[in-house]
Amino acid sequence: MILNMWFRFCFAVLIAGVLLAQTQMNVQQLADMIRDEIARHQHNDKQIAAAVREIQLSEKLTDKTIIDLQAQGVGQKTVEALKYLRDQTANMKPPAHDATSSPATAPDQEVSEGVSTASLAPKPRTIPPPDSVRQQEIIQSMTDYALNYSKHLPNFFCVEVTRQNVDPNGGENYRSSGTIWAKVGFNEGRDYYNVYSVNGKLTETTMDNVKTGGATSQGEFGSMMRELFEPHSQAEINWDHWATLRGRRMAVFNYSIDSAHSAFSITSGSNKTDEQRIVTAYRGLIYVDANTGEIDRIKFEAVDIPRTFPVSAATEILDYDLVPISGQQFVLPTTAKLLMKAGRENSKNEIEFRAYRKFDTDTFIKYNLDPNATPVPDAGEQNPTATEPAKPAAPPPTKTTNPWVLPTSADLPPPPPPHQ
């Protein structure tokens, strides 16, 4: 405990930039300090890298240690700082014992003589990250995609179903606290939300005015994505890992945006009179098709929320997939999951976007959606290996499957027309 506290103090001093001389450490202390910072998520990759460069090692830093730390979550800037220390310590004596370990550098196990008790198989070879030039190409591709995303969407509307769940004891024993039905429209690059049913009762209001005791969210149709890449956000984007999402190979990047440049806000309160609102820093992950720049998943996590604010944690996962509208395929939001913590209470929203239709003021649509329908299952992420066959990124017209199957049970009344 005392050693760990010393690491944190040392890192805080390094970050503050008030050292009069370089801090001396051995390789084990360096590895422990970096892993502690990764686990606590209090400083970004750039800050950790700056601190690492100020450390004076008493032992040789090897490539194996750097690879191990990279496999355990170290960012690209910190990796470059570690390589700098490696070069500085090239003529030093290596440490007496291995300070790190990971499957990427684990030695092959020797096979002893005797009766075999298990079958042997080759260890899956992990996929190496793209080089720095390729990473920048992918980042530029997904930036162009995000900034132009709304321009390529048709005018449409759909039904958003929000299932609210809470656990007042702070666990995961959630119980339903309400269901919100809203007509979501997208017209001339702007989205709007018209709530027309809350807990089975007809109403006509906005999402901001819904008070069911649960959390609500807006902005899934492009604005959340776009804000990540707007120049004013000054997002720090770095390589994270490869993943397989819904059968497709995804390049995953991590990002962070500080509170001074953030457009991510959290509002808390049961009514307008006691409502509190903050703009907070946030970070997360972006899942992108490396060949096209298409973004298929975004994870958001609020960070540095003031302790005095009622909400202490907020995260959201937003998934995009191909959806047919009037015989054409468009990449649109399909599901989202919002998790929040306020006091002891945990809340979880499961959001689905269904029944996409082309916007037409002369068309009357009747929605056959069952409020008791089973939510669409979460599309989990898998870790790919170099030998794993990944589905190629097919152009939108070739994909014909649609995960949104509309129920055929009792009708809900149609939503009101959009406000003009």
N, C-alpha and C positions, 0 to 999 in steps of 0.2 A: 504493500500500500504506500509506504514512504517513497520507494523507488518510483512508483507510478506517478505520485504527486510531483516528484522532482522532474520527471519527464515533462509533465504538463507545464510546470513553472518554466523550465528551460525553453520549451516551445513558445510560450507566451512572450518571453523575453526576446527570443529570436524574431518573432512576428513584429513586436513593437519596434525593433531596430535600435535598441539602446545598448547593445553589447559593446564593451570596450575592446574585447579581443575575441577571437574565435573560440567556440565551445568545443572542448575535447571530449570525444566519445570513442568507445570501441564499436565494432560492427553490431554486436548484439544489442547494445543500447540504442544505436541508430535505428535498427529494425523495429525494436519495441516501441520507440517513440513514434515512428511513422505509422505503424499498425494501430496504435492508440488513437492517433489523429483521424485515421480513416474510419474507425469505429465510432468516434464521437461526432463526426461531420460538422465540426465548428469552423474549419478553415477550408478554403477551396484549393484546388491543385496548384494554382499559381502561388498562393501564399506558402504552402508546404514546400514547394520547390525553392522559393527564395530562402526559407529557413535552412533547408538542407545544404545549400551552397555555402552557408556560413559555418558549417560544422567542420572541425578538424579531426580526422580519424587517426587513431593510433594503430590501426591494423589495415591490411589490404582488403579492399572491397572487390569481390569477384563478380563475374557476369552471372554466375548461378544465383547469387543473392538478389541481384537486380531482377532477374527473370522471375524468381519466387515472389518478390514483392509486387511485381507487375501483375502476376496471376492472382494476388490477394487484394487487388483493387487500386494500386497506385496509378495515378494519372500520368499522362504523357510528359507534362512539364517536370514532374518529380522524377520520372525516369531519366530525363536528360540531365537533371541535377545530380542524380546518382552516378550516371556515366562520367560526369565531371569529376566526382570524388574517386571513382574507379581509376581514372587516368592519373589523378594526383597521388594515389597510393600504390601505383603499379610496382614500385620497388620495395614495398614494405612486406613484412612477414604476414602470412594469412592467419586468421584466428584459429585457435586450437580446436574449436568445435564448430559445427554448422549452425548458423544463427537462424536459418529459415529452411522451410521445406514446402514443396508443392508437387502435385502429380506431374507437372511439366518437366521437372528435373529429378524425379525420383529414380534411383538406380534400378536396373532390372534385377528381379529376384533370381537367385541361383536355385537350380533344381538339384535336390539331393538324390543320391542313389536309393533304391528300394522300391517298394510297391507304391504306385501312383495312387493318391487319394483324391485328386482333383484334376480336371481337364484344364489345359493351358490354352490361352487365346492371346493373340497379339493385342497389346494395349492400344486403344484408339488414339490416333494422332490428332491433336488439337489443331484448329485452323489458325495460322499466324495472323496477326493484325495486318491491315494494309500499310504500306509505307506512308511516310508523311505527305508525299506529293499526292498519292491516291486519296488519302484522308481529306485533304483540302479540296480535291475535285468533288468528292461526295458531299462535303459540306456546302460547296457552292451550288451543286445540283439541287439539294433539298432546300436551300435558301431561295433559289429561283422558283421552285415548286410552291413553297409556302406563300411567298409574296404575290404570286399570280394565281393562287388556288381559287379564290372567289370569282375571278374574272372568267373562268371557264365553266362555272356552274350555271345550269338553267334556272329560271324562276320556278320554284316548286314549293310545295308544303307537305308536311307529314304529321304523324301523331307521335308525340313523345309521352311515354308512360314512365312515371317515376314511382318506384316502390320504396317507401321510406321505412327504415327499421331502426330500432334503438335497443340498447342494453344499458339500463340505468346504473348497473353495477360495474361498468367499465370493462366487461369481458366481451365474448363473442356469442353469447346466448341471446341473439337478437329476436325481437318480436315486432310485428308490423305496427307502425304508427300512422300509416296513411298511404293513399295512392292518389297521385295527381295525373290528370289527363290534360294535355295541352295540344293545341294546334300550333305547330312551328312553321312559319313561312320564311322563305328566302326570296326577296324581290329586289332586283337591281343592286345586288351586292350587299344587301342589309338583311339581317334576320330579326324576327320578332316572335314573341311567345304570347299566345292567348289561351289562358287556362279556361276550360269549359266544364270540368268535373273534378270535384275534390271529395274523396271517400264515397263515391257513388252519388253525390248530390250535384245537380246542375248548378253552375255558377258562370259568371263572366267576369274575369279579373285578370290581372297580370301576375307573373311569377313572384314579383316583389311583394305582392299583397297577400300571398298564400301563407297562412299561419296554421300549420298542422302540428307543430312541435318538433318537426324534423328539419333537415337541411335542404336547401335548394341550390341549383346552379344554372347558369346561362352562359352562352358564348361558344358552344361547341361547334357551331357552323362556320369555322374559318377564323374567327377573331382570336381564339385561344392559340391556334397554330401560328397565325400571322405575327402575333406579339412577340413570339420567341425570336423572330428573325428581323424585326424592324430595327433599323440602325440605332434608334434612340434607346432600345433595350440594352444594347452593349452586352449581349449574352456571351459568356465564355463557354465555348463548345469544344469538347475533346473526345477522342475515341474511347469506347468502353469495352465492347465485346461483340462477337458474332452470336446470333440467335436464330432459332427457327420458329416462326409464328404462322400458325394456320398453314403449315406445310411449305412456307416460303422462307428462303434464306434472307435474313435481315442484318444490316449493319446497324449497330446500336451505339449512339453517341450520348454522353452525359452533358448537361448544360447547367449553368447557374446564372441568375440575374439578381443583382443587389436591389435593395429597397429603393434606392434613389432613382432607379431606372425601371422599376416594376409597374405593371398595370394589373397585377393580381391582387384583388381585394377580398376581404372577408367581412361580412356584416353579421352582427349578433344582436338579438333582441326580440322580445315577443310582440312588440308594437312599435310604431314610429316614435313614441315619446322616449322609450328607453333604448333605442337602437344605437349601437356602436359600430364603427367601421374603421378598418385599418387597411393600409396598403403595405404588403409584406414582401420581403425577398422570397425567391423560390428557386427550386432546382428540380432536376428530374432526368428522364431518359427519352430519347427520340429513336424510334424504330423506322428505318428507311430502306427502301430497295436501292442497293448500291448502283444498279444499272440505270435506273430511271429517275431517282430522286423522290419517288412517291413515298409519302409518309403514312404509315399504317397504324402506328400506336404512339401516344404521347403520355408520359407519366409526369404529374405535377406534385410537388411537395412544398408546402409553405415552410420557411425557415425563419429563425430569429423573431418569432412571435413574442411580443411583450408579455411578461408574466402577469401583468394586471388585466390583460384582455381575457374575456370569458372563454374563448376558443383557444385551446393550447396546441392543437394539431389538426392539419387538413391536408389530405392527399386526394388526387383524382387520376384515374386511368381512363383514357379516351381511345376507343378503337374505331378505325375506319375500314371500310371494305367496299367492294363494287356493288352497286345497287341499280336495278333497272328503272328508268323513267322514260315512258313513251317509247320503248323499244331501244333505248340507248343505255350504255353503262356509264355510271359516274361513281367516283370514289367519294363516299359520304359517311358521316358518323353512323355507326350501327349500335354500339353499346357504350356505356360509361359507368364507372363505379366511383362514388364519392364517399370518402371516409373522413369523419370529423370526431374530435374529442372536446367536450366542454365540461369542465369539472370532472366528476366521475363518469359521466354519461358518454357512451360511444354511440355514434350514429352511422348508418350505412345506407346509402342510396344506390339502388340498382336501376339504371336508366336504359330504356330501349327506344329506338327510333324506328317506326313502322309505317307501312302504307304510304310510301313516297308517291306523290302525284305531281304532274306538271301543273303549274299555277295557271288557272283560267277562271276569271271572275264569273263566267257564264256557266260553269260546271258545278253541279251539286253532287257532293260525295257523301255517301252514307258509310260510316265506319263500323265494320263487323268485328269489333275487338272485345275480347273477354277479359275483364279485370282479374279473373282468377287464373288466367293462362300461365303456364310454367315459364319462368324467365329463360331467356336464351342462355345456354351454358357458357361459362367463361372460356375463351380460347387461350389456353396456357402457353407459356413459352418453353421451348426446349433448347438445350445446349447442343449445338451441332458439332460433329467431328469432321475431320478431313475426308473420311471415307463415306460419310453419310450422303446419300443422293438427295439433293435439294431440288424442289420444283423450280423451273426457270420462271423468270418474271414475264408472264404473258401479257401482251397488250390488252387493254380493256375489252375490245369487241370479241375476243376469243373466249372470255370467261362467261359461262352461261348459268352456273349454279347461283342460287339466291338463298342465303340462310334465313331470310325472313318469310316464314310461312304463316299467313294470317289465319287465326282461328275462325270457326264458323258458328260459334254459339250466339247467345242472346245479344241483340244489338244495343249499343249505347246511342243516345240521341246525337245527331250530327253537331259538330262544333259551330259556333257562330262565325259569320264571314269576317275576314280580316278588316281591321280599321283602315280606312282610306286616309 
